[in-house]
């Protein structure tokens, strides 16, 4: 036993020594909302650079390397304006010693023995957003950030961000929906107690399904700072902590991170992924990427999911004790193809080496231990035509049971996406994208799980802190998205967009089962069927918006501004078939005087700014 302790201690000391004795790098991640991701994505699908690993956020050293590759590309692949944009993005990561009033920070770098060093970057920033509607509904978040980061030795970087501020986000009560039956899945029949109901809200000051919480589990209201509030319906204080420790080895071919942040895994722009989306709330995880060859990448992650604050803090937390594991393999050709596949698992908390060990199949392992966990599979295929554009298709399978009626059974829970993106050569870093996404009923949900490790039933839905880990649309939805964008100046970008989002309503007499993230598909209900748009009331949102962003940093003013203006036209359709009939599945638009599902036209104006962005 003593020799085992000595060996373990020696291994730890060897790791620390290695961390402190190799060439200087910067391993902190770059937040997903940084404009540099859009620049790099354009360069990838245009064939200027090869496809980097799809597990994001990327480390700063990766970002720097990719930007330098773009600048060193053959003449003619980048216009002079595009080269200026890339040069400005690269300069944005440069730090000068001492106080820098353009960055709102203080930076120092000091040598250590054996050609090592340590650095410290400490600073502040501020971000305010306000969204208003034509009817006076508002949503505003005003958050100041204090951050501390740098290197300890040449192989280790750290970053700590804490931000807090004043929040107010209006909600409209749409109606009520029955809560999921909370009973042991092994029972033959559900309990006979009357069902309970929960409120269904909309967030009118934000474009449909675009809002994600910027605070942790709870908010604190001025009249009772000791209480844990669920939502900032009135002015409230909220905070968020983002932190990480990062490192890399073998000429940066082995990258590791331990931290809490938002993530986006998958090819393409941030916000498109069906299985790990930048829209999802942050959580703590240990993750890594191995670049085994220029055409082969492997990424893994294991972390702890967080509960959603509803009513009493401690009672609600009991059923949300979940861990999350993800593994992805990528195959690439430099110019043409990208293919990735993998699995993800939401599993009730326990010490389980099978999910923690990265070189293992989650798919087979969850069956080996008794199928207690929520397993999902995914795949993405992308074909690029350099200088023209790309096509792609994505599939996320939450749970399926292959049968003859596969496409109409409720219990077949999956999501799919396909699209095309075309380069617009007459504008800098410009493109137009047409994309279709479909989220089937009950996708990202899961029935309560009974395990030998917990005395209560566990909700193993594909969720974190009340929001989907995957795509931002709720179950039983689809979306047609047409988006055009350009970065026409180093300091400016603009976009125009149209969306059609259709979703089964979660409340009222026309409610469609499987449309809410809170719904549960019980495995024994294997024969219930779905008829998209023809099995209840569906909400249709037509969204048109135009917006952009401008940074004054090139003028030595540390401020950036951004905004959107848009119109949302909402309609409802209802089926014309009698309940239970499968013969007539036509649907019609609900009349303007319907008391429960009223059509609406809304105007939304959004404006924000960052100081020391």
N, C-alpha and C positions, 0 to 999 in steps of 0.2 A: 504494500500500500504506500509505504514511504517513497519507494522508487517511482511509483506512478505519479505521485505529487511532484517529485523533482522533475520528471520528464515533462509534465504539463507546464510547470513554471518555466522550464527552459524553453519550451516552444513559444510561450507568450513573450518572453524576453527577446527571443530571436526575431519574432514578428515586429516588436517595437523597434529593435535595432535596425531592421531592414527599412522600416518606415522613415527613419531619421537619417538615412545615409545614401539616398539616390538623388538623381537630378531633379531640379525644381519643376513642379507642374502645378496646375490649378484644377482640382477635382470637384469643386462645387458645381451644382446643376444650375442651368439657366432657366428661369420660370417660363412656363408654357405660353404665357401671354406676350412674350417678347417678340417684336416684329421680325427678328432674325430667322425664326422658324419658317415664315412665309418665303423669305429670300432663298433659303436652302431648299425648300420643297420645289420652288420654281426651277432651280438649277438641276434638281434630280430628274424631274419629268421631262425636262428639255434635253437631257443627256449630257450636260456639262460636267457633272460629277457622278460617281457611282453611288448606289443606294446605301446610306448609313444604317446602322441598327435601328429597328423600328420601336425599340423600348425608349420612351422619352419620359422626363426631360433628359437632354444630353448634358454631359459635363462641359464645363467651359473650355477645356482643352480640345474637345471634339468640335465645338462650335468654331473655335479659332482655326483649327486645321481645315475644316470644310470651307470657310470663307477664303482662306489662302489658296485652296485648290481652285475656287471659282475665279479668283484674280489671275491665277497662272494658266487658265484655260487658253486654248488657241485663239488668236485674234479673229474677231468676227462673231464669236459665240456670245459675247456681251457687248452691248452698245456702250458708248461713253457715259451716258447717264446711269446705266446699270452698274458699271465699274465704280462710279462715284458712290452709288448706294451701298455697294459691298464694302468699299473702303471706309465709309462712314460707320457701317455696322461693326467692322473690325476695330476701328478706333474707339468705339463705345466701350470696349473691354479693357482699354489701356488705363492704368492708374499711375498717377504721379505722386511722389512722396510728399507727406505733409498734408496740410489742410487744402482741400479742393472744393471751392465754392460752387463749381459747376456740377459736382456730384453730391454735394452735401455730406462729405465724408472726410475722414482722416485716415491716411494710409502710411504704414511703415513696413520696412523689410529689413531684417537684420540677419547677419551670417551666424552660422553655428559651426562647430568643428566638423572636419571631414567633408568639406564642400557642401554642407547642408545649410539650411536657413529656416527662419520662421517669419511669418508676415501677419499683419493685423489690419483689417479694413473695417472701420466702424462708421456708421452714418445714419441718416434719417431720411424719410420721404413722407409725402402726404398725397392721398388720392381722395377726390370727392366726385360722386356721381349723383345726378338727379334725373329722374324720369317722371314725366307728367303726362296726363291724358287730357283730352278736350273737356272731360267732365270733372276735372279737378283732382282725380286720384293721383297720388304721388308714391314714389319709392326713392329713398335717398340713403346712401351709405357714405360716411365720411370717416376715413381711417388714417391714422398716423402710424408709421412703422419705424421701429428702431432695430437696426441689424448689426451683427457682429460676425465677422468671418475671416478666413485666411488660411495659411498653411502652418502646419507643425512638422518640420522636417520637409523632405522632398517627396514624400509618398502619401501624405495625409492632409486633407483639407476639411475644414469645419465651417458650418454656417448656422446662425441662429437668428431668426426673425420673430419679433413679437409686434403685433399691431392691434390697435384698439381705437374705438371711436363711437360716434353717435349714428344710430340707425333708425329708420322708420320706413316700413314697407306696408302699404295698404293692401288689404285682402277683401274680396267680395264673397259672401257666402252663397254658394250655388244651390246647395241642398244637402240631403243626408244619404249615406249609403250604409248597408248592413256590414258590421264587422265580420271578419273571417271567423268561422266556427273554431273555437279553441278546444279541441278534444284530441285524445290519443288516436293517432292514425290506425292503431291496431284494433280499435273498437269497431264492432260490426255496424253500429248506427250512431249518428250524431246525437248529442243530448237534446232533450225536448224543451229546454228552457227557452223563453222568448229571446229572439236575437237583439243585440244591442246595435246602436248606430253611431257613426262618427260623421263629422262635418266635412264637406267637400268645398274647397275654396278655389278661386282664381286669383291671380296677381295681375290686376289690370294695367298697371303702369309699365309692365315689361312685355316685350313681344312674346307670343305664345311659346311656353316651355323653354324660354331662354334664361330664366332666373335660377341661380344656384346660391345657396346660403354662403355668406362670407364671414359667418361667426361660428364658434364652436357649438357644443350641444345646447347651450342656453344663452339667453340675453338677460340683462339686469336693468330694471326700470327705476327711475330716480326716486319714486315714492316708496320703494321697498327693495333696496340693493341686496338684501340678504336672500331674496327669493330667486328661484331659477325659472325665468319666463320661457315660454315656448316660442313666441314670435314677437317681433317689434311692431305691433299694431299701433302703439304710441311710441314716442321718443324713448329710446333705450340705449344702453351701453352694450357693446359686444366686443369680443376679442378673438384673435386667432394666432396660433403659434406654428411656425414652419421651421424645421430644423433638420440638419443632416450631418453625417460624417462620410466622406468619400475617399476612395483610393483607387489605384490601378497598378498593374504589374505587367511584366513581359511586353515592354514597349507599348503599353496601353491596350494590349489585346485582352487583358482580364480586368474588368472594371467592376467595382463593388460600391454599394451605397447602403447606409443604414439611416433612415430618416422618415420624416412625415411631410408629405407634400401632395400636390395634384400630379397625376400621371396620365400619359396618353400612349397606348401601345397600338401599333398597327401602321401600315403605310399611309401616305397621304397627309392632308392637313390635320392639325389638331382639331378635335371635336367630331371626327367622322367615325371613330372606332366603335364597333358593336360590342366589344368585350372589356375594354379598359379605356374610358373616355376622359378627356380633360374636363368635361362638365361635372364629373363625379367629385364628391368631397374628398379631401386628403385623409390619409391614414398612415400609421406607422408601419414600416416594413423593412426587411432586409432583402436586397435585390442585387443582381449581378448580370453582366453580359460578357460572353466569351466570343471573341472574333477568331474562330478556328481557322478560317481561310478567307480570302477576299470574297468568296461566294457563299460562305456558310457562317451564320451567326446563331448563337443560342443565348436566350435570356430567361431568367427565373426570378420569382418574387414570392416571399411569404410574409404576411403581415396580419395585424389585428384590426378588425372592423369595429366601428363605433356605433353606438345606439342612437336612436332618434328620440329627442326630448318631446314627450307628450304627457301632460298631466304630471303625476308624481315621478320624480327622478329615479328613485331606487326601485320602485315596483316595475317600471317600464324597462329597466335595464336587464332584468332577469332573463328574458327570452332572447336577448340580442348578444349572446356571448359567443362570437364567431371569429374564426381566423380565415384567412384567404390565401390561397396558393395559385400561382400562375406560372406556366412554362410555355415557351414559344421557340420554334425552330424556323430559321429563315434561309431561303435559297435565292441567290441573286445572279443575274448576269449584268455586266456593267451598264449596258445601254437598253436592253429590251425587257427582260422578265424579272419579276419579283413574286415569290410565293412563300407564304408563311402558314404555319398551322400549329396548334397546340391545345392545351386544356387548362381549365380554371376550376377551382373547387372552393366552395364555401363550406367550412367544417366547424362544428361545435368545438370550443376551446378544450384542448388537452395536450399533453406532451406526446407528439406523434412523429417519430423520426421519418416515416414514409413520406409525408407531405413536406417536411422541412428539407429533406435531402433533395437537391435540385436535379440530379441525374436519375430520375425515376418517373414512371408514367403515372400521373394522377388517375388516368382512366382505369387502368388495371388495378391500381392500389385500392381505390375506393370500393371495388368489388371484393377484393381479397379480405378486407376487414369487415364486410357485412353490409355495404351500401347504406351507411348512415348519413352520407354527406350529399350536398348539392353539386353535382358535376356538370360542367359545360364544355363543349368542344367548339373550336372556331377555325376558320381558314380564310385567307385573303389571296387573291390572284390579281396581278397587275401586269399589263402589257404596255410598254412605252414605245412611241415612235419619235425618235429624237428630232427636235425642231418643229414638231407638229403637236403632239399631245399624248394622251394615255387613255386606256380603258381599264376598268377594274370591276371586280365582283367580290363580295364579302358574305360570309355565312357564319352565324352564331347559332348553335344548337343547345338549348337549355335542357330539354328532356324530350325524347321522342320514343315512340313504340311503333315500329314499322308495320303498318296494316294496309289493307286495300284502300281504305278511305283516308289515307294519310293527310291529304290536303284540306279536309273539312272537319277533322276531329279536333276538339278543344285541347286534348292532352298532348298534341304535337306542338311543342313550344319552341319556336325558333325565330330568328330575325335574319333578314337578308338585305343586301344593298348592291346596287350596280350604278355605274356612271361613266361619263366621258368628260375629259377636261382638255380644252384646246388652247394652245398658245396664241396670243394676239401679238404678232411681231412688231407692229407699228407703235406699241406702247411699252414702256419699261416694266419688266416683271408683271406682265398683264396676262390674264387668262379668263376664259369663260367656262363654267362647269354646269353640267346637267346631271342630276343625281336622283335616284329613286330609292327609298328606304321603306321597308315593311317590318313592323313589329307585331308578331302574332299574339292572340289572346294568351294571357297568363305567362308570357315570356318575362323573364327576370323575377318571377315570383316562385314560391315553393311552399308546399305544405309544411306544417309544423313537424319537427323531427323528435322522436323519442330515442334517447341514447342511454347506454349504461353509465355514462360519465356525468350525467346531470339529472337532478331530481325534477326539473321542470322541462316542459316542451320548449324546443329552440326553434326560432324563426330563421331558417337558413335561406331566405330569399337573396337574390343577387343584388343586394342593396348595401349601402353604407350611409349611416346617419340620415336615413329616410330618403335618400336619392339613389338612383340606379348607378351601378358601377359601369354599365354599358351606355348605349345611346340615350340621348336626353328625352326621346319620346316615351310616353307610357305604353303599356301593353295595348294591343288591339288598335294600332294606329298605322297610318302610312304617310309618306311625305314625298312630294315632288319639289325639288329645289333647283332653281336657276340662279346662278351667282356669277357676277363679273367683277373683277378687281384689278387694280393697277397701283404700283408704287411709282408715280410719274415724276417724283423728285426725291432726293435723298432724305428730305424731312417730311414728305407728305405721301399719303396713300388714300385711295377712295374705293368705294364699292357700291354696287346696286344689286338688289336681290328680290326675287319673287319666290314665295313658298305657298304650296297648298298642303295643309295638314288636315287629315281626317281622323277622327277618334271617336270610339264608342263612349257615350256619356256614362258617368259613374254615379249619377243621382237621378231621383225622380222615377216616374212611371215607365219611362222608356229606357231605363238603365240596362246596359249590356254586360253580362257577367264576363269576367276576365279582362276588363278594361282598366282596372285600378291596380297599382302596385301592391295594394293591401289584399287583393283577392287571392284565394287559395284553390288550386286545382287538386282535388283528392285523387290519388292514384286509382282508386276503385271505380271512379267515374270515367270509364274508358270509352264510353259510346256517345257522350254529348257532342253536338256538332256546332260549328261556327259558320256564319254566312255574312262575311264582311259587307257592311252597309245595308244588309237586308235582314238583320235579326234584332232590330231595336232602333233607338234614336242615335244618330251620329252628328257630331259637331264638325262643320267644315270651316276652316280658317284660311282665308286668302290674305296673304301678308305681302305688302310691297314696301320696301324701305331703301333709303339711300343714305350713305354716311361716309365718314372719313376721319382721318387723324392728321394732325400737324404738330411737329416738334420744333421748338424755338432753340434747340441746343446748338444748331449751327450758327446761330446769332449770339451765342454766349449767354442765352437766357435759359436757365434750367427748368423749363416748363413745357409740357405737351398738353394738347387739348384734343378732344375727340367727341363725336356725336353721331346720332342717327335720327332721321325723321321718317315716319312710316304710317301707313294706314292698314288697319286690320278689319276685314269684312267677315263677319261671322254669320253662318246660316246653319240650319238643322234639317236633317232628313229623317223620315220615319218610314218604316215598312208598311206596305199595304196589305200584308198577309194576316189572316187570323192567327191567333196564338196557337202554336203547335203545328201549323200547316206548313208543308214543304212544297206545295204545288205552286203557289204564287209568291215569289220573292221580290216583287217590284218595290221601289221606294219612291217617295215624293218629298218635296221640300215643305217644311212646316210653314203654316201661314203666319203672317206678321202679328196677328192678334192672339197667338197661342200664349196662354198665361204661364206656361212652365218653361218653354224653350223659345225665347224671343230672339229673332235675328237682330244684329247690331252692327254698327259701323263705328270704329274707334280710331282716334288719332293719337299717336304716341310721339313725344319729343324727348330725346335723351341727350344729355350733355355731361361731360366730365372733364376733369383736368388732373394732372399729376405735377407735383413739385419735386424736383430731384428724381425724375423718372429713371 
